[in-house]
């Protein structure tokens, strides 16, 4: 009855897509539990490069059922487009192995309008959202104005509720932001088209996942974004609108917490962040630009250049503390090949005081300066390495040092974008 929660351990973009694809070979179910199409998970294989925003990354393992949990907000246009693109490019028809939770909330057209208008209104204080409507969809969910996938199965009941909600929403769009009303008939017609495409996919994800776990099957819980962007535990207000931490994994699929036997944190060998908010180790120099170009650190969803910095062990320990990682994964180690030296942040200088704990206030974090430890770099490549003993000694020393600082072993080390470019130090899923 094991469930394995795989989480982004930093600010997102840690390479979770590749790791999910790798682990899915030994999983019966892959269930996405949070976020929306603001997430971007990349998978490289013989069919090409795929960037999934809603489809779980277990789609290339033929024995795996893929679930989109109730914690995800779904843009049906994006989901249907991804399903079609996957079939066109790979020949894989996922429709028989994909279930969308009847309780998953929908991103409506007016959510996207609200998202963009709100960001524009913030001006220089903008949070840096993707503008995909994810935040407003979660807001409506909390305010009990949202629409769930199951509502598409009863359009007759949906229409009067939609009329009421849209009156409120259009008042905000026009009177608060000075925007243009979103017509009811256009939104309802879109719902009608969504119903035609999604109806066969909507089902009881909670029941499917729990019954699989009761039967002893392996369920892999796919997180989006990262722990430091968690709505409650992240660098608020510069956070996402859901809970990409381990608690969100249970709530976002509807499984019993006792089933979660492993919590896997995915760390990049350095740090990146998209959007606004403090990032103590950020490199606004030639080194940062070099890492960005080598790693092609540009957003999968937005294309925006990611902010780059050295590995932040203070933030990493905090991430481990709130999630209880039983296992860790290190990605993008090969990006650091050829550097004369690499640095790790082991503490912060906050107003002249050395601290080793992650501050709770975002204003304090913004004043933190990194206290960096310098380690020698390595000349021999780690790219495509598949054996731990084959790593250059200095690269191995870097990996070992990060493990000590985090307090959790790296069971997998990714040395390239393809599934086989992986060092397996210890099995994560026991089959």
C-alpha positions in Angstrom: 0.0 0.0 0.0 2.8 2.5 -0.6 2.3 6.0 -1.9 5.4 8.0 -2.9 5.1 11.8 -2.8 7.6 13.5 -5.1 7.9 17.2 -4.3 9.9 20.2 -5.6 12.2 21.0 -2.8 13.2 24.5 -3.8 11.4 27.2 -5.9 10.2 24.9 -8.6 11.8 23.9 -11.9 13.9 21.3 -10.2 13.4 18.7 -13.0 10.5 16.8 -11.5 9.2 15.8 -14.9 12.2 13.6 -15.8 12.2 12.0 -12.3 8.5 11.2 -12.5 9.0 9.7 -15.9 11.9 7.6 -14.5 10.0 6.3 -11.5 6.8 5.7 -13.4 8.4 2.6 -14.9 7.7 1.0 -11.5 4.4 2.7 -10.6 0.9 1.6 -11.2 -0.6 5.1 -10.8 0.9 8.6 -11.2 -1.4 11.2 -9.7 -0.8 15.0 -10.1 -2.0 16.7 -6.9 -1.5 20.5 -7.1 -1.2 23.6 -9.3 -2.5 24.1 -12.7 -1.1 24.8 -16.2 1.3 27.3 -14.5 3.4 24.3 -14.0 5.7 22.9 -16.7 7.2 19.4 -16.5 9.6 18.4 -19.3 10.1 14.8 -20.5 12.7 13.9 -23.1 12.5 10.5 -24.9 12.7 8.9 -28.3 9.6 10.8 -29.4 11.1 14.2 -28.7 10.8 16.8 -25.9 7.4 17.1 -24.2 6.3 19.9 -21.9 3.3 18.8 -19.9 1.3 21.4 -17.9 -1.5 19.2 -16.7 -1.0 15.7 -18.0 0.9 13.6 -15.4 4.4 12.5 -16.5 3.6 8.8 -16.2 2.1 8.8 -19.7 5.0 7.0 -21.4 4.8 4.0 -19.1 2.1 1.8 -20.7 1.1 0.1 -17.5 0.5 3.3 -15.6 -2.9 5.0 -15.0 -2.6 8.8 -14.7 -4.8 10.8 -12.4 -5.4 14.5 -12.1 -6.5 15.1 -8.5 -8.9 17.5 -6.9 -6.1 19.7 -5.8 -5.4 20.7 -9.4 -7.1 23.5 -11.2 -7.8 22.5 -14.8 -7.9 24.6 -17.9 -9.8 22.2 -20.2 -8.5 23.8 -23.4 -4.9 23.2 -22.3 -5.6 19.6 -21.1 -7.5 18.6 -24.3 -4.7 20.3 -26.4 -2.0 18.3 -24.5 -3.9 15.0 -25.1 -4.2 15.7 -28.8 -0.5 16.8 -29.1 0.7 13.7 -27.3 -1.3 11.4 -29.7 -0.1 13.4 -32.8 3.5 13.3 -31.9 3.9 9.9 -30.2 0.9 7.9 -31.3 0.0 7.4 -27.6 -3.7 7.7 -26.8 -3.8 8.5 -23.1 -7.6 8.8 -23.0 -8.0 5.2 -21.7 -5.4 5.8 -18.9 -6.3 9.3 -17.7 -8.9 10.3 -15.2 -9.7 13.8 -14.1 -11.1 14.2 -10.6 -14.8 15.2 -10.6 -13.8 17.5 -7.8 -11.0 19.3 -9.7 -11.9 23.0 -10.2 -11.9 24.6 -13.6 -10.0 27.6 -14.8 -12.7 29.6 -16.5 -12.1 32.2 -19.2 -12.7 35.1 -16.8 -10.1 33.8 -14.4 -7.4 34.4 -17.0 -8.8 38.0 -17.5 -8.8 38.6 -13.8 -5.2 37.3 -13.4 -3.8 39.6 -16.0 -5.7 42.6 -14.9 -4.7 42.1 -11.3 -1.0 41.8 -12.2 -1.1 44.9 -14.3 -2.8 46.8 -11.5 0.1 45.9 -9.1 2.7 47.6 -11.4 6.2 47.4 -10.0 4.8 45.3 -7.1 3.6 42.5 -9.3 4.1 39.0 -7.9 5.1 37.6 -11.3 2.3 35.1 -11.9 2.1 33.3 -15.2 -1.2 35.0 -16.0 -2.8 31.6 -16.6 -5.8 32.2 -14.3 -4.6 29.8 -11.6 -4.7 32.2 -8.7 -8.2 33.5 -9.4 -9.4 29.9 -9.9 -8.1 29.0 -6.4 -9.6 32.2 -5.0 -13.0 31.3 -6.4 -12.6 27.8 -5.0 -12.0 29.2 -1.5 -14.9 31.7 -1.9 -17.2 29.0 -3.0 -17.7 30.5 -6.5 -15.8 27.9 -8.4 -16.9 25.3 -10.9 -15.7 21.7 -10.7 -15.2 19.1 -13.4 -18.4 17.3 -12.4 -20.4 20.4 -13.1 -19.7 19.9 -16.8 -21.8 16.7 -16.6 -24.9 18.7 -15.7 -24.9 21.9 -17.9 -28.5 22.6 -17.1 -27.7 23.1 -13.4 -24.4 24.9 -14.3 -26.0 27.7 -16.3 -27.9 29.6 -13.6 -24.9 29.4 -11.2 -22.7 30.6 -14.0 -25.0 33.6 -14.6 -24.8 34.6 -10.9 -21.1 34.2 -10.6 -20.4 36.0 -13.8 -22.4 39.0 -12.6 -20.2 39.3 -9.6 -17.0 38.7 -11.6 -17.9 41.2 -14.4 -18.5 43.8 -11.7 -15.0 43.3 -10.5 -13.5 43.3 -14.0 -15.3 46.5 -15.0 -15.6 48.6 -11.8 -12.3 47.6 -10.1 -10.0 47.1 -13.1 -11.7 49.0 -15.8 -11.8 46.0 -18.1 -14.4 44.6 -20.5 -17.2 42.3 -19.5 -16.9 38.6 -20.3 -20.2 37.5 -22.0 -22.2 34.8 -20.4 -23.1 33.1 -23.7 -19.5 32.8 -24.7 -18.4 31.2 -21.4 -21.4 28.8 -21.5 -20.7 27.7 -25.0 -17.1 27.0 -24.0 -18.4 24.9 -21.1 -20.5 23.0 -23.6 -17.5 22.2 -25.8 -15.5 21.2 -22.7 -18.2 18.8 -21.6 -18.1 17.1 -25.0 -14.3 16.5 -24.7 -13.9 15.9 -21.0 -17.0 13.9 -20.0 -15.4 10.5 -20.7 -12.4 11.4 -18.6 -14.1 12.7 -15.4 -14.3 10.2 -12.6 -13.8 9.4 -8.8 -10.0 9.9 -8.5 -10.1 9.5 -4.7 -11.8 6.1 -5.0 -9.4 4.9 -7.7 -6.3 5.9 -5.8 -7.4 4.6 -2.4 -8.6 1.2 -3.8 -5.3 0.9 -5.6 -3.4 1.5 -2.4 -5.6 -0.9 -0.5 -4.7 -3.5 -3.1 -1.0 -2.9 -2.5 -0.3 -1.1 -5.8 2.4 1.6 -6.1 1.0 5.2 -6.4 3.4 8.0 -7.3 2.1 11.5 -6.3 3.4 14.2 -8.7 3.9 17.6 -7.2 4.1 20.9 -9.1 6.1 24.0 -8.2 8.2 23.8 -5.1 8.1 23.8 -1.3 9.4 27.4 -1.0 6.4 28.5 -3.1 3.8 26.9 -0.8 0.9 29.1 0.0 1.4 28.6 3.7 5.0 27.7 4.1 6.6 29.6 1.3 7.9 33.2 0.8 4.4 34.7 1.0 3.1 36.7 -0.8 5.5 35.6 -3.6 4.1 32.1 -3.7 1.8 29.9 -5.7 -1.9 29.5 -4.8 -1.8 25.8 -3.7 0.2 23.6 -1.4 3.0 21.8 -3.2 4.2 20.4 0.2 3.5 16.9 1.5 0.2 17.8 3.2 -1.1 19.0 -0.2 -0.3 15.6 -1.7 -2.8 13.8 0.5 -5.5 16.5 0.3 -4.9 17.0 -3.5 -5.7 13.4 -4.4 -7.9 12.5 -1.5 -5.8 9.6 -0.1 -5.3 8.6 3.5 -2.0 10.0 5.0 -1.1 6.6 6.3 -0.5 5.4 2.8 2.4 7.8 2.2 5.5 5.8 3.0 8.1 7.9 1.2 8.5 11.6 0.7 11.0 12.4 -2.1 12.5 15.9 -2.4 13.9 17.0 -5.8 16.8 19.4 -5.5 18.6 21.1 -8.3 22.4 21.3 -7.9 22.0 25.1 -7.8 19.0 27.3 -7.2 16.6 29.0 -9.6 13.5 31.1 -9.2 10.9 32.6 -11.6 9.0 35.8 -10.7 9.5 38.2 -7.8 10.4 37.5 -4.2 13.6 37.2 -2.2 16.4 34.7 -3.3 19.4 35.2 -1.1 21.9 33.3 -3.3 20.9 35.0 -6.6 23.8 35.6 -9.0 23.4 38.8 -11.0 26.7 38.4 -12.7 28.6 36.5 -15.4 28.5 33.3 -13.4 24.8 33.4 -13.1 24.4 34.1 -16.8 26.8 31.3 -17.6 24.7 28.8 -15.6 21.5 30.1 -17.2 22.8 29.7 -20.7 24.4 26.3 -20.1 21.2 24.9 -18.5 18.8 26.9 -20.7 17.1 28.2 -17.6 14.0 29.6 -19.2 10.5 28.9 -18.0 8.7 25.9 -19.5 5.4 27.7 -19.2 6.3 31.4 -19.8 9.7 31.3 -21.5 10.9 33.9 -18.9 14.6 33.7 -17.9 14.9 32.1 -14.5 16.9 33.8 -11.8 19.9 31.7 -10.9 21.9 31.3 -7.7 24.2 29.0 -5.8 22.7 26.1 -3.8 21.0 27.4 -0.7 21.4 24.8 2.1 19.5 27.0 4.6 16.4 26.9 2.4 17.0 23.2 1.7 17.0 22.3 5.4 13.8 24.3 5.9 12.2 22.4 3.0 13.3 19.1 4.5 12.0 20.1 7.9 8.5 20.9 6.7 8.2 17.8 4.4 10.2 15.1 6.2 12.0 13.9 3.2 12.9 10.2 3.4 14.7 10.4 0.1 16.2 13.0 -2.1 17.0 13.5 -5.8 19.7 15.8 -7.2 19.3 17.1 -10.7 21.3 19.2 -13.2 24.7 18.2 -11.7 26.1 18.2 -15.2 25.5 21.9 -15.6 28.3 22.6 -13.1 30.9 20.6 -15.1 33.9 22.7 -15.9 33.6 25.4 -13.2 36.8 26.2 -11.3 34.9 26.3 -8.1 31.3 25.9 -6.9 29.7 27.6 -3.9 27.1 26.6 -1.3 25.2 28.9 1.1 25.5 27.4 4.6 24.1 30.4 6.6 22.7 33.9 6.2 23.9 37.3 7.4 20.8 39.1 8.7 21.5 42.6 9.8 25.0 41.6 11.0 23.8 38.4 12.7 24.7 35.0 11.4 21.6 32.7 11.2 21.2 29.2 10.0 17.4 29.0 10.1 15.1 30.2 7.3 13.4 33.4 8.3 9.6 33.4 8.6 9.1 37.0 7.4 9.7 37.7 3.7 11.1 41.2 4.6 13.8 39.6 6.7 14.6 37.1 4.0 15.0 39.9 1.6 17.7 41.4 3.8 19.6 38.2 4.2 23.1 38.0 2.6 24.4 34.5 1.8 27.4 33.2 3.7 29.1 31.0 1.1 31.4 28.1 1.3 33.6 27.5 -1.7 34.4 24.0 -3.0 36.8 23.0 -5.8 35.1 22.4 -9.2 35.7 19.4 -11.4 37.1 19.2 -15.0 35.9 15.7 -15.9 32.3 15.6 -17.1 29.4 14.2 -15.1 27.1 14.4 -18.1 25.4 11.1 -18.9 27.1 9.3 -16.0 25.1 6.3 -14.8 27.3 5.0 -12.0 28.0 6.7 -8.7 31.6 5.5 -8.7 32.2 7.0 -12.1 31.6 10.6 -10.9 34.7 12.8 -10.7 36.0 12.8 -7.1 35.3 16.5 -6.7 31.8 16.1 -8.0 31.2 13.2 -5.7 32.5 15.4 -2.8 30.1 18.1 -3.8 27.2 15.7 -3.8 28.2 14.2 -0.4 28.5 17.7 1.1 25.0 18.6 0.0 23.6 15.4 1.5 25.2 16.3 4.8 23.9 19.8 4.7 20.3 18.7 3.8 20.3 15.8 6.2 18.9 13.4 3.6 20.6 11.0 1.1 20.4 11.4 -2.7 19.0 8.2 -4.0 19.0 9.4 -7.6 21.3 11.8 -9.4 20.3 13.1 -12.8 23.1 13.8 -15.2 21.1 14.7 -18.3 17.6 15.2 -19.6 17.0 11.6 -20.8 15.6 8.8 -18.6 18.8 6.7 -18.8 21.0 9.6 -17.8 20.5 8.8 -14.1 22.6 7.4 -11.3 20.6 5.1 -9.1 22.3 5.0 -5.6 19.3 3.3 -4.0 15.9 2.1 -5.1 13.1 4.5 -4.2 10.2 2.3 -5.3 10.5 -1.2 -3.9 9.0 -3.7 -6.4 
